[in-house]
Structure formats: structure tokens, C-alpha cells
């Protein structure tokens, strides 16, 4: 079985999740604070090495009607740069329309303060993206 990294790519942050070795569950890893493309890719590289994977699942923020807007272009552009830097990377896009909504709901249910939610929301969204993808494989 192979391990996957889930990515929730945003303007200011990139939420990161990782699958277990069996590909059954996704756990939140961290939220990368975006500074420069070079540093973002360096951190992603370190995580890919740490978790020994080149399989990436990136959320694709489609509009509710299923069309792709500006946000999708931004994500695809970033992932194209990832592909350039890591030619062996296997990039999969996953419809993330409700991942942030689901992540917010679960954090509200856990009764986290707004400040704490803000710190972990992107990482949680990455977990929902990756978990959705893993579930689809079964």
C-alpha cells in the first residue's frame, strides 16, 4: 500500500494531511504558512521525504454547480509547479466543495474557540479531502 499526502491549497496557507500506511485513515499534519513558492515547495519536499510518499491528493475548490472558477486555476497552477519540481509526484485532484464546511462543523462540535479553529481549519480541511479520496478507493 502507498501513503498519500492531502493538500488544501489556499492563498495564505496549505493544509497538510497524511494517510496511514494501509491507506484507510487521514490524519492532520500541519498548516504551512505560505511565504514564497520556493519555501512552500521546500517544506512540501521535506514532508514528502518524512512520510516517504510521492502520491499527492489536492483539493479542487469547484463552484457548487460543479464548474471550475478562479480558485481552481490557482490550485492547478500551484500543483503544476509541484509537478515541475517533483516529476515523479503522482498528483490527483479531489472535489473539495464541502471539505471546509465539514471541517468547520466538526471543530464547532468539538467546541474549539474561534482562535483555535483558525489555526487548524486548513489542516482539518486537508484531512476531509484526503479521507474522501481514500474512501473512494475502497
Secondary structure, 3 states (H helix, E strand, C coil): CCCEEEEEECCCEEEEEEECCCCCCEEEEEEEECCCHHHHHHHHHHHHHHCCCCEEEEEECCCCCCCCCHHHHHHHHHHHHHHHHCCCCEEEEEECCCHHHHHHHHHHHCCCCHHHHHHHHHHHHHHHHHHHHHHHHC
